[in-house]
Amino acid sequence: MKKANEHNSTNSEDINKNVESSETSQTELKEEQTLENNEQEILNSSETAKSDEEVNKLNEKIKQLEAELVEAKDKRLRTLAEFENYKKRAQNELSDFFKYSSESMIKKILPIYDDLSRSLSHVPEDLTENPFVSGVKMVFEKFTKILTEEGVKKIETTGRQFDFNFHEALLQQPNNQVPNDQILQEIEAGYIYKEKVIRHAKVIVCVNNETNEQTENNESITE
């Protein structure tokens, strides 16, 4: 009977130990599960933080690339515009080169043409029908025709209003019979070659006394 009680007591202790061991194991399992969950949460948080950081870096890189793309497009457009301007300038220069290709030669022969014109203007009346003079006139007329065909024309002067685009005033003379700034006399002829002034006409311009007095009065008032 005593052995049976001892045996029962031993079994009871073993059961208690097994229960305690089981409870301890369950507690440890729970703690391990909690640790694992905590570790997983930490890992997830870390991965999320890394992911956000990478996204931010990618966004910054995208913005940088977009800015570089815009700059590259602007640079390309500016380069194209500069090239178009250069091409137009080159075409204009080439066109002007061919258009005014004879300008240098014409400038050289104009003084000869002027000398010939002045010589004929000083021929005495009794020699106007002289065969030699007539021959020189024919040469002068052919000379004039050739210049005209090349696009050269004389600038009109005497009786015209002074225009600095075509005329160069060498002298000023008072003359109350004509309007102020009217050309009184031509000193040297001027010429236009295909819409381009290649030599300004040198002239004497009218400056009336009233204008002179007004100018002097204005100057005295200013002083």
GIVENWO-V269942 format. One record per helix or strand of 3 or more residues. SS is the DSSP state (alpha for helix, beta for strand). FROM is the first residue (numbers start at 1). TO is the last residue. If there is no record, write none. Layout:
BEGIN
<<SS;FROM;TO> <SS;FROM;TO>>
END
This chain:
BEGIN
<<alpha;2;99> <alpha;103;121> <alpha;125;127> <alpha;131;149> <beta;152;154> <beta;167;173> <beta;182;188> <beta;191;193> <beta;196;199> <beta;201;206> <alpha;209;222>>
END
